[in-house]
Amino acid sequence: MSPKSIRIIGAGLSGLALGQCLRRVNIRTVIYERVKANPTRNNYGITLYKSTYKPLLDTLRMTEDDFCRQVGVHNPDSGALVSDDQRLRVNRAALTSLLESNLDIRFGHKLNNITSYGTSRCVTFQNGTQDLTEDFSILIGADGVHSATRSQLNLSKPVFDLEVLPYIVFNGKRRMVYSNLPPGLLDCFTTPNGIQHVQNGVLLSIKADFWNPDKQTVAVSYTLSRAADKADQALLDRNISDAETLAKSFVDEVATLGQLPAPFDSIFNTDTMSEDRLLHWLMRSSLIDGKVVQDTALNHGVILLGDAAHAQPIPGNGANLAIADALEAAKHMDASGKFDAAAFLEARSDWMNGKRENERALKALHPDGARKARI
Ligand SMILES: Cc1cc2nc3c(=O)[nH]c(=O)nc-3n(C[C@H](O)[C@H](O)[C@H](O)COP(=O)(O)OP(=O)(O)OC[C@H]3O[C@@H](n4cnc5c(N)ncnc54)[C@H](O)[C@@H]3O)c2cc1C
């Protein structure tokens, strides 16, 4: 391995996209990923803007048709892509597999600790291995919303703040056999936004995850979300580990909704939901101070990308921002350890607007007073 190869922590969307961009300009990367290799991890749909993925096509040496065939979600009846003028629904697991090709990814490496001595740096992983560099190599923190790389920089408020927004959101996933689909469900395979229904101010949404013609199965993700009130404080304060144990609250909420129209009545159904994977999500929002991005690049050789720098709540544009960050970052770094943080930040100055726009969109989706009406 060349001593100047770039280390990336996290084989998520930003880390992999960056690895691909740098591969094209013959800069080697080593990507350390916490989890073991698993091609079906993250087997759900995400919505990408065409303006996000088109610049990747050159890097991947792919036509748009090939890209859409490989990662796009298709409608089981018409075979059409789930897309509109601007957006495409893609299966995240398929996108990840595509982006992983030909990269040096060390799975099962969870970053624990970073120690620097002058221009030397030692990165220690939970499995006991270490990565020691004796020059000022670039280290990319692309390890998502709970970034361990960011934690190692000891950034605190107001430089970095992970803010929990006042919304309650539950998510479920369901896989069904095509021949048993409830009436109207395939409407969510006609647009990237899926289908939505508001009942008592509570927003119910169903979106396409994938259609598997070999197994004749269809998968969807569904969410229930609403503005929070004081009674929800425990849900807003919960720990990461409670995400799964709060499934009962999801079912309890659905039980209060009353009769729903098809196909929402089949998906948000308290009997069938118990078979699904249910989670309570926190809507987290964060934004790192641009000056800090410059300082950490200059003084530590560490660059934070994607959710590690600026998490958006879901639904949001986190994947689009993560890929755009990677494409832009690749333009400003070279294998000698140089990174032009100022130029990178200037090009990505929409981080701040993106956060505000996303928060405005969430507010518009969740009318105030919703919960009072429901109770
Ligand atoms: C269900 C769901 C639906 C979504 N839908 C959309 C959508 O429609 N549109 C959109 O734009 N965004 C969407 N998002 C958000 C989007 O997926 C994220 O914003 C995006 O993946 C962020 O990319 P990233 O590279 O910053 O982080 P991630 O993709 O989260 O990757 C981080 C990687 O780092 C690894 N890692 C973490 N800690 C360590 C460690 N200590 N050591 C080593 N590796 C580590 C993780 O395992 C992971 O592989 C959705 C997210 C979810 C969960």
The ligand as a Gaussian input file, in Angstrom:
#p B3LYP/6-31G(d) Opt

LIG

0 1
 C      -34.660000       4.069000       5.647000
 C      -33.926000       5.248000       5.109000
 C      -34.409000       5.903000       3.988000
 C      -33.713000       6.989000       3.462000
 N      -34.200000       7.604000       2.357000
 C      -33.500000       8.613000       1.810000
 C      -33.960000       9.219000       0.601000
 O      -35.004000       8.838000       0.038000
 N      -33.221000      10.228000       0.062000
 C      -32.076000      10.679000       0.651000
 O      -31.437000      11.591000       0.101000
 N      -31.624000      10.132000       1.810000
 C      -32.307000       9.116000       2.393000
 N      -31.854000       8.538000       3.542000
 C      -30.660000       9.092000       4.210000
 C      -29.367000       8.542000       3.615000
 O      -29.389000       7.147000       3.532000
 C      -28.172000       9.017000       4.424000
 O      -28.250000      10.403000       4.572000
 C      -26.869000       8.654000       3.702000
 O      -26.730000       7.245000       3.649000
 C      -25.670000       9.285000       4.387000
 O      -24.507000       8.810000       3.748000
 P      -23.133000       8.756000       4.557000
 O      -22.136000       8.195000       3.636000
 O      -22.879000      10.060000       5.184000
 O      -23.424000       7.762000       5.752000
 P      -23.917000       6.262000       5.693000
 O      -24.448000       5.925000       4.361000
 O      -24.787000       6.099000       6.898000
 O      -22.590000       5.413000       5.869000
 C      -21.840000       5.414000       7.062000
 C      -21.042000       4.100000       7.084000
 O      -20.093000       4.176000       8.131000
 C      -20.086000       2.955000       8.831000
 N      -19.606000       3.234000      10.188000
 C      -20.271000       3.836000      11.205000
 N      -19.496000       3.915000      12.283000
 C      -18.311000       3.363000      11.946000
 C      -17.106000       3.140000      12.667000
 N      -16.959000       3.513000      13.960000
 N      -16.073000       2.539000      12.021000
 C      -16.189000       2.155000      10.714000
 N      -17.322000       2.330000       9.991000
 C      -18.366000       2.936000      10.603000
 C      -21.539000       2.511000       8.794000
 O      -21.668000       1.119000       9.044000
 C      -21.924000       2.897000       7.376000
 O      -21.670000       1.881000       6.450000
 C      -32.520000       7.440000       4.092000
 C      -32.038000       6.770000       5.219000
 C      -32.722000       5.686000       5.728000
 C      -32.173000       4.970000       6.946000

